[in-house]
Structures are given as structure tokens and as C-alpha cells.
């Protein structure tokens, strides 16, 4: 019960942070606002400090957010500035390849996350223990393309244990036997060698490990 209450409190806190960020982003990017962060400058420069002061004053005066602590607003402004600065840096020619790589990595991880959640929905009771080791990084990548008239193929990670791979195959078969899933997803093909993606950096604890990875 204590753990659930703690989780609910954390969720409420995150929700408040998201609302503050949304409010600041909308105010900062408003067409009527001429005070915007200059991402090429540091946050402590006179211009950007003036922007933070303006956002702080406007948010504090807002009827629905007047109760928020000023330090929390300033912290959110700083976080939003970092978002603006990161976007600016990615637009620079020397960082264009890095930005594209980051975008592709995020897209692939989102696909693996959806795949993990879909497979988890068709688990049998006796498979739960093994599936506890199935992290997002142990799901197969998906790549676009057409082979033999069938679109889409999978690239499994080379570091996934054989028994977990066997379970993934079973779960995928169950999913593809579901009319709704089949109608919304392309058939998954295994073409070519395993993915060259490297294992995630983890702190290994033999007492807690579930044998996620093969021994390389």
C-alpha cells in the first residue's frame, strides 16, 4: 500500500511538472511574446535572464498557477531553456548527423517499447518469471522494407539469451493469431544476421540477475 501511495504521489508530481512546462512553452512561443530565449547564449546572459524574469512574472500572475512556488517556476524555465538550446544545437551543420541518429534511436526504442507491451499482454502464468528479464533493449528492432512482397522485417539483438528468444517467438505467434493485432501490424520477417546494437550498460548483480544476456 505504501508503495502504491508513493507511486501515485510521484505521478501527481510529474503531472504538475508537465502542466507547468506546457504553460511556459505556450507562453514563450506565443505570437504576442517578443521575449524569447536566445539559444546561442548562456542562460545567465542578460537577455536570457530577462526572458526568465518575464516568464516568472507572467506565470505567477496567472490565476490558475498563482499558488506554485517561484523556485519551481524558475526550475521549469531552466529546463525549457535547455530544450530550446538542445534543439538549436541539433540544427547546426556539425550536429546534423547526431540529431538524425538521436531521432532514429528514439523511434526504434519507441517501437521496441510497444512490442514489449504487446507481448506482455499475451503472457501465460508460467512464463511471467522468465519475462521479468525482458527489458526494452532485449526486444527486436524493426526495419522498413519489402521482401518477397511482404513488408517489414525484424532484427533481433545478438545478446539476447536463446530461452528468452524462444519465448518472444511464442508470444509473437500468439499476437499474430489475434485478428485485431494482425490487421494493424505488418507481418514480421527475420531477414539476415542479428542486430549489431550493443548491449545496454548495466550494473551486474548476480543475486538479482535473471539471465537477460548471453555470455559473449
ABEGO torsion letter per residue (X at the ends): XAAAAAAAAAAAAAAAAAAAAAAAAAAAABAABABBBBAABBAABAAAAAAAAAAAAAAAABAAAAABBAAAAAAAAAAAAAAAAAAAAAABAAAAAAAAAAAAAAAAAAAAAAAAAAAAAABBAAAAAAAAABBAAABBBBBBEBBGGBBEBBBBBAABBAAAAAAAAAAAAAAAABAAAAAABBBBBBBEBBBABBBBBBBBBAAABAGABBBX
